[in-house]
Amino acid sequence: MSQITDKSMNALSASMNLRKLRHTILSSNVANAETPNYHAKKMDFEESLARALDLEGLGQMHVSHKDHFPMGQGAISRVRGDIYENPDVNMSNDGNTVDLEREMAEMSENQLMYEAARRLINKKLGALKYAISEGR
């Protein structure tokens, strides 16, 4: 781990990267809202990120398979989201499972969470800048 960044900064950075991927998936769902037989995708990463935060830095343990829980140094940066077909939707007459209103609401929530993480990183960097300049 870098001397400048800490566990929270790494978690915020990983969260932002995963939220960008989630945005891409949600955008794809919206773009295919009228495509016959298209099945909406969903991505979850919050549990994996929380688990990695708990396991970050535990000894020198490393995983040997992509499905194992990330552990040890750099566990946060190795978190991946689970992408799967969304089971929580109804199929329309043409076989499409996109619920446009739900997708747009999830995009808005995802954008708010991304923006919150970005602001927190900026505040942490501002505090570092203040400390470096000795409060001047």
C-alpha positions, 0 to 999 in steps of 0.5 A: 500500500502506498504511503499516501493512500490508506485503506479508505482511499483504496476502497473509494477508488475501487468503488468508483471503478466498479460503479463505472462498470455498473453504469455501463451495464445499466446503460446497456440495459436501457439501450436494449429496452426494446430489443426482443429477447434481451435479458437485463443484466445486474451487477453486485459488488458491495458485499465483495468490497466489504469483505475485502475491506475486512480482509485487507492486509491479513498476513501475506495470504493470497488467493489462487483462484478467481472465485476465492475471497480476496485476502492480504495486501491489495485485496481491495484492488482485486474485488470484482463485481458479480454480473448476472441476468437480473432475476427480479424482473418480469418478462414482456410479451417479446421476451425482454426483461428490462424495466426501464423505470427501475433501470433509470432509478438504479442509474440515478442511485449509482451516479449519486454514489459515484459522486459521493465517493469522488467528493470524499476522495477530493476531501481526503486529497485536500486534507493532504494538500493542507498538511503538506503546505503546513496550513498555509 
